[in-house]
Amino acid sequence: MTGVVALALLIAYFMLSIEIYLATYTIGVFKLSYGIWGPTELRIILSIGTLVLLAKPIVRIWGSPYFLCDIGAAGAIAAIGVILLTSVVRNTLRLYNEERLQ
């Protein structure tokens, strides 16, 4: 995996972690799963990805070679971004509505 992609994945992961920690503190609900994605499903996907990576570490997309790790990380960054945005909006609206009622 290239350094830029790894750094972007790490930043996306930390941002989601911070959102989870803040939501746990402010709302009092610790959320481990989002939609159908929980820890077990992610471990299964990672193990399948590792097996595919052993067989084919470089893939071609439109004729250009890319590392499979970079492609997987780009997908993970996009998924984490969507989860992060929906969680931020949902928690912000919930806190706003609770603030208005008081």
GIZIZI-V18359 format. One record per backbone hydrogen bond with DSSP energy under -0.5 kcal/mol. CO is the residue of the C=O (numbers start at 1). NH is the residue of the N-H. E is the energy in kcal/mol with one decimal. If there is no record, write none. Layout:
# GIZIZI-V18359
co=CO nh=NH e=E
co=CO nh=NH e=E
This chain:
# GIZIZI-V18359
co=2 nh=6 e=-2.2
co=3 nh=7 e=-2.5
co=4 nh=8 e=-2.3
co=5 nh=9 e=-2.3
co=6 nh=10 e=-2.2
co=7 nh=11 e=-2.4
co=8 nh=12 e=-2.4
co=9 nh=13 e=-2.4
co=10 nh=14 e=-2.5
co=11 nh=15 e=-2.4
co=12 nh=16 e=-2.1
co=13 nh=17 e=-2.4
co=14 nh=18 e=-2.7
co=15 nh=19 e=-2.1
co=16 nh=20 e=-2.2
co=17 nh=21 e=-2.5
co=18 nh=22 e=-2.7
co=19 nh=23 e=-2.4
co=20 nh=24 e=-2.3
co=21 nh=25 e=-2.1
co=22 nh=26 e=-2.8
co=23 nh=27 e=-2.4
co=23 nh=28 e=-1.0
co=23 nh=29 e=-0.7
co=24 nh=28 e=-0.7
co=29 nh=31 e=-0.7
co=30 nh=32 e=-0.6
co=34 nh=37 e=-1.9
co=36 nh=38 e=-0.7
co=37 nh=34 e=-2.4
co=38 nh=42 e=-2.1
co=39 nh=43 e=-2.0
co=40 nh=44 e=-2.0
co=41 nh=45 e=-2.3
co=42 nh=46 e=-2.5
co=43 nh=47 e=-2.1
co=44 nh=48 e=-2.2
co=45 nh=49 e=-2.7
co=46 nh=50 e=-2.1
co=47 nh=51 e=-1.9
co=48 nh=52 e=-2.3
co=49 nh=53 e=-2.3
co=50 nh=54 e=-1.8
co=51 nh=55 e=-1.2
co=52 nh=56 e=-2.7
co=57 nh=68 e=-2.9
co=59 nh=61 e=-0.5
co=59 nh=66 e=-3.0
co=61 nh=64 e=-1.8
co=64 nh=61 e=-2.5
co=66 nh=59 e=-2.8
co=67 nh=71 e=-1.7
co=68 nh=72 e=-2.6
co=69 nh=73 e=-2.6
co=70 nh=74 e=-2.3
co=71 nh=75 e=-2.0
co=72 nh=76 e=-2.2
co=73 nh=77 e=-2.8
co=74 nh=78 e=-2.1
co=75 nh=79 e=-2.4
co=76 nh=80 e=-2.9
co=77 nh=81 e=-2.3
co=78 nh=82 e=-2.1
co=79 nh=83 e=-2.5
co=80 nh=84 e=-2.8
co=81 nh=85 e=-2.5
co=82 nh=86 e=-2.4
co=83 nh=87 e=-2.3
co=84 nh=88 e=-2.6
co=85 nh=89 e=-2.4
co=86 nh=90 e=-2.5
co=87 nh=91 e=-2.6
co=88 nh=92 e=-2.4
co=89 nh=93 e=-2.5
co=90 nh=94 e=-2.1
co=91 nh=95 e=-2.6
co=92 nh=96 e=-2.5
co=93 nh=97 e=-2.5
co=94 nh=98 e=-2.2
co=95 nh=99 e=-2.1
co=96 nh=100 e=-2.2
co=97 nh=101 e=-1.5
co=98 nh=102 e=-0.7
co=99 nh=102 e=-0.6
